[in-house]
């Protein structure tokens, strides 16, 4: 009988509530019967529920790291609590009678195998050809929308933010709605953010909203100019296929894993360890974003995972959570990016982190604060780039100078530890650490950002990596 760990179950659950409900079903003995195939690749259970008939739930492990879960219940959550309960039954080493694999499951396996073979053949012969005419038409439509947006942005830049009234905000709101028709959901997001800041500026006398609106306006103008040149070049050269430009996503393109892998943005047999986790809310997108910061144990590269959960679909999208084990990933896929590239994967196995792996990770940490700051400045000076960079630092010590916390590297260089505006506070947790050794000769994961008030690059600490553990300041 196979072994399933609880972290794997939690990673498959759409949210914590579903996982807890699944655990309760298992604990109270909700299964009328349990069975499994002799080769241990298929598990099935009959579970009592609120319906007249029992629910039939199954787990197909034909792909070890990514079991296919099915259930006859009417729930729109996937996987549902009954599927998760079946996994808890397996995890609890309950008794399963032997059974034959049902014919409908075998048929689904054959269909999946056929799809896999087709995908492999496409990969060998080259990706399917782009519909040149449709792609050209879309790019030309995007150019039209960019021109429309550019005209309004230039008007606002010449008139000044102080001239904005209710009618101006209505004009921008109408523009934001139109941009979706031009395949420009990226610029649409900037316009929505601009509207939020302009509305807040009218309600509050504080100047921070006007400054933020000005920054968004500069970003939007930069995006328009770069995108117009990018699209025009593609049309002129007749190369309308997708490429690895960051502008594809900035304009609103949605990457498929197959597209990214076709561009060579992938790594086989990757081992990642999550060092920090946070949940953000983006009012412009009207979405919660689950953000995980992961370290590649082979290279020390810090990558990020983002799980978007729109308010309208909260019940049906899997909620991510903190992960404390090493993810062994057969195929890791990267998004185009700079310092912290976004990553995704379809399946992974999880194992406890070892001291040897922590030692390897610590060996990749940056030992020079000035070198790291130079790297960060090169990124944040681009208006369209992330305004922070999350890096690993090997530090000599962390201590106080007056009321401020400062981190010092092995060469005596220092950087001020500060919380980013609007971010969860972590600096205040440093004095709560119960071991003074955590603040001496360790490795720190933190976000470098430009502090406008103090006019300098600062660092917000996320976690400390010691020889034996990861001490999280933000989960």
N, C-alpha and C positions, 0 to 999 in steps of 0.2 A: 504494500500500500504506500502511496506517495506521501511525501511530507510537504505541508504548506505552512508557511510562516504567517503570523498575523500582519507584519508590515506589508506583505504581498496582498493580503485581503484588503487592507486599508487603502493601498494604492489603486485597487480596482474599484473601490466603492465610489459612488457619485458624490457622497458627502458623509459627514460623521454620523448624522442621524440614521441614514440607511445602514451603515455599518453596525451601529448600536442595535438597531431593530433586528438585523440579521443575527447578531450574537444572542439576543434574547430568544428568538425563535429556536435556535439550537439549544440553548440552556434549558428551555422549558419542555424540550422533547417534542417539538412540533412536527417531526417527520414520522409518517406512518410506515414508510419503508425506505430502504437505502440499497443501492446495488452499484456494482462497478464491473468493467470488463476485465477479462483475465490479464490482458496486456497493460492494465492500469492507465489507459489513455482516456477512458470515458467513465464518468460518474453520473448517477441519476438518483433523484429522490422524489418521493410523493409527500407533499407538505400540506397540512391542514391550514386553511385560511378563512377569510370572511365570506368566500363564495360557497355555493351549494356543493360543488365538487372540489376535491383536493386538487392542488396545483402540481403539475409535473415540471420539475426543474432539473437542468442538467449542466454539466461542465465537461467540455471536450478539450483535452490537453494534447491534441495533435501537434500544436505549437506550444512547447513547454512554457515559455515565458509569457505567453498571451493566450490563456484559455478562452474558448468561446463559451459564453454563458447564455442559457436560454431558459425561459419560464413561460408557462401557459397563463399566468395571471394577467389582468388588464393594466397593470401599472405602466406608466410612461417613463418611469425612471429606469435607467440602464447602467449597470445591472440592478435588478430589483433586490429587495431585502431577502427574498426567498433564495435567489442565487447565492447571495452572500452567506445566508444561513447554511447552504449546502457546503460552501467552502469551510465554514467554521466546523461543520461536522467532520470534514476530512482532516482539518487541522487538529481536531480533538481525538483523532484516531478511533472514531466510532466504528462499529462493525458494519461492513458492507457485504451483501451477498453477491456472488458472481452472476453475471448475466451476459447475454450476447449484445453486441452493439446494434441498436435499431437500424433498420434499413434506411429510414429517412436521414439519419445522421451520416451513414455511409455515403448516401447520395450527395449530401451537402459537402462531404469531404472531397468527393470526386470533382464536384463543380469548382471548389476552391483550388484544388490541384491544377485543374485546367486553366484557371485564371492566372495562377502562379507561373505556369509554363508559358502562357502567352506573354506575360510581363517580362519573363526572362528572355524570350525570343526578341521582343521589342528592344530590350536593353542590349542584346547582342548585335542586332542589325541597325540600331539607332532609334531614338525616340520617334514617335509618330510625327508626321510632318505637320507643321503649323498651318492652319487655314489662313493663307496669306491675305486673301481678300477681306476676311472678317477682321483679322488683326489690324490691317491697314485702316479699315473703316473706324475701328475703335480708337486708334491713335489719333486720327484726324478729329474725331469727336472730342477727345481729351484736349486737343489744342484749342478747339472752340471754347470749351469751358474755362481753360486757363486764361484765354484772352478776356473773357467776360469778368473773371475774378481780378485780373490785373488792372482793368480799368477802374474798378471800384476801390481797389487798394491804393492806386495812385491818387485818386480823388481824395481819399481820406488822409493820405500822407501830406498832400499839399494844403488841405483845409485845417488839419490838426485834430487831435483827439478831443480838444476842448469844444469843438463845434458839434459833437455828437448829441443828438436828441432822440426822442422816442421814434421819430420817423426814420432816422438813420439806422437804428437798431432793427426796425422792421424790415428795412431794405436788406440788411445783412442776413436776417433770418430767412427771408425769401431766397436769397442767393444760396444759403446753405442747403435749403431744400432742393434747389435746382441742380446743384453739383452732383447729386446722386445720378441724375439723368445723363451726365457727361462722364460717368465712370471715374469720378474724382472723389472717392470717399476719404482720401487722405487730406486734401485741401478742405474738404467739408468739415473735418474734425478741427482743423485750425480755426475755421470761421466760427464754429460752435464755441470754442474756447474764447475767442475774441468777444463774442456776444456776452458770455458769462462775466467776463472781466469788465466790459463796458456797463452792463447792468449793475454790477456791484459798485463801480465807480460813481454812478449816479446816486446810489443810496448812501454811500459812506464818503466822508470827507477825507479819509486816509488816502495818501497818494500811491500806495503800493499797487492798487488795482490798475491805475493808469500806467504805471511803469511796466506791469506785467502785460497789459494790452499792447503797449509799444513794442515789447519784445516779441509777442506773438505776431504782430504786424510785420516786423522785420523778418521773422522766420517764414511767414507766408510769402512775402515778396521774394525771398531767396529761393524758396521752393518753386515758385512760379517761373522765375528766370532759368533756373537749372533744368527744370522739367521741360520747358519750351525748347531749349537747346538740345536736350537729350532726345526728345521725340522727333524734332526736326531732322536731326542727324540720322536717326533710324529710318525715317521715311525717305530721305535723300539717298541713302546707301541701299535701301531696299532690304535691310536686315531687321525685319519686324518681329523676329522670334524673341522669346524671353531671354534675358541674360542675368548676370549676377550683380547688376547695379542695385544699390540701395533705393534708388528712385522708383523702382518698380513697386515696392511696398509703400513708399512714401506717397505715391499717387493713389494708393488704395488697392493695389494688386494683392491677392491672397495666394500665398505659396502652397503648392501641394508637395508632399514629401517626395513624390516621384520626380517633380521638376527639379528640386534642390539636389537630389541624388544624381540626376542626369547632368547637372552642372559640376559634379565632382565634390559637392559640399557634404562630405560624409566621412565617417571613420568607423572601421570595423573593430569589434572587441574593445570597446571603451569602458573604463572604470571611473565612475563619477561619485563624489561624496558631497552631499549637501551640507553647506556650512551655515546657511542662514535662510530664513523664510519670512515673508511678510504678505499681508493682504492689503491692497490699495483700492481706493474708489476713484474712478475718473468720472466727474459729473458731465463732462462734454460727451463722453461715449455712453454714459449711463450704464456703466459696467463695473463690476468688481474684477480685480486682476490679482490672481494668486502668483506671487513672484518667488521663485527659488533661486538661490545663488549656489552654484555647484563648482567644485574644483575637479579638474581632470588630474587624476593621480599620476599619469604618465608625464604630463607636461607642466602641470601647475596652472594651466589656463583657467581663468574664471569665466564660466558661461552662465547664462540665465535661462530659466524656463518661465514662460508666461501663459497662464490659463485664464482666458477671458470668459466672464460669466455675466451676460446681459441681465438686467433686472427682470426683463420679461420672460427669461428662460432659466431662472435660478434653480427651479426644481428639477430641471432635466439635464443640467450640465454638471459633470463631476467636479466636486470641490477638492482642490489639492490641499495638502497638509505637509507639515514638517516630516522629513525622512531622516532617520539616524543611521541607516545602514548604507553600505557601498552598493551602488547600482551597477551590476555587470550587464552591459548593453551590447547585444550582438551587432547592431547597426545604429550608430548615432548620426543624426542629420543636423547640419548647421544652416542657419539663415545668413545671408550676407550681412556684414557688420564690421565693427571696428574692435575696440578692446574687449568688450563683453558681448560675444556673439550669442544670439538666442539659439537654443538647441531643442530638438524633439526626438522622441523615439517611440516605437510601437510596443515594445516588450522588453522586460529586464528581469533578471534574477537578483535577489538581495541577500547580502551576507554581512555579518558584523565586521566593523572596521578593525584592523589589526594595528599594533604599534609599529610594525614595519611599514605599513601603508602611510601612517601619520608621519613617520620619519622621512619617507620619500616626498610627501607633500611639503613638509617643512623645508626640504632642500631646494624647492623651487621658489621660495619667497624672495622678494626684492630686498636687497640689503642697503640700497641707497635711496634716501628720500628725494634728493634733487633729481635723480634720474627718473623716478616715478612721476614727479611733478611735471617734468618736461614732456613726458609721454601724455599726461592728462591734458596739459595745455594745448598740445597739438590736436586733441580731439575736440575740446569744448569751444575752441575758437571758431569752429564750423557752426554756423547758425542752425543747421539741421541735425547736428550730432547730439547724442546724449550729453546732458550737462553734468554728468558724474561718471566716474570710472571706478569700478570695484576691483581692488587689487590685494594681493598678499604681501605683507611686510614682515621682514625679520627685524625685531626691535631689541635694543639693549635694555631699555626700561621705559615705563610709563609713570609719570609723577605729576605733582602739582607745582605750578609757578603762580603764586597768588591764588586767585579763584579759578584759574584755568588748568585743564589737564593737557599735558604735552607728551608726545611720543618722541623718543630719541633713538636714532639708528646707531650702528656700531661705530660710525665715524664721527659721532657727536652732532650730526644734523638733526633738527627738530621740526615737528609739524604740530600745529594746534589741533586738538580734538574738539569738535563741535558737532552739534546735531544739525542736519539739513532742515531748512524751513519747511514746516508742514509734515515732517517725518516723525515716526515713532522715536521717542527719546531713548538714547542708549548710554550717553556719557554719564548720566546720573547713576547708572548701575555699576560703574567701575568700583566705587568704594564699597559696594555690597559684596564683592568677591571675597570669599572666606579664606583665600590662600594668597599670601603676598607674592609667592612664586609666579602666580599668573601674570604679574606685571613686570617680570624681569626675564630677559633673554628668551622670549617666546615668539610666536608668529601671530600676526593680527590680520584678520580680513576686515577691510573697511572701504567706505565710499569716499573718494576724493571729489571735492566740489569747490566752486569759487564762492566765497562768502562775501557778498556785496557790502555788507555793513563793515566788515573788517578789512576789505579789499585785499584778500589773500586766499590762497588755496588752503582749505581745511580738510580734516579727515573725520568722518563719522565711523566709530568702531561698530562692527557687526558681530564678530566672534573672535575668540582667542584659541589658537590651535597649540596645545601642549604636546609633550611626548606621549601622553596617554589618553587624551580626550579632546573633544571640541567643546569649549565653554561658550555657549550662545548668549549674546546680549540682546538678540532679537530673534524670535522663533519663526 
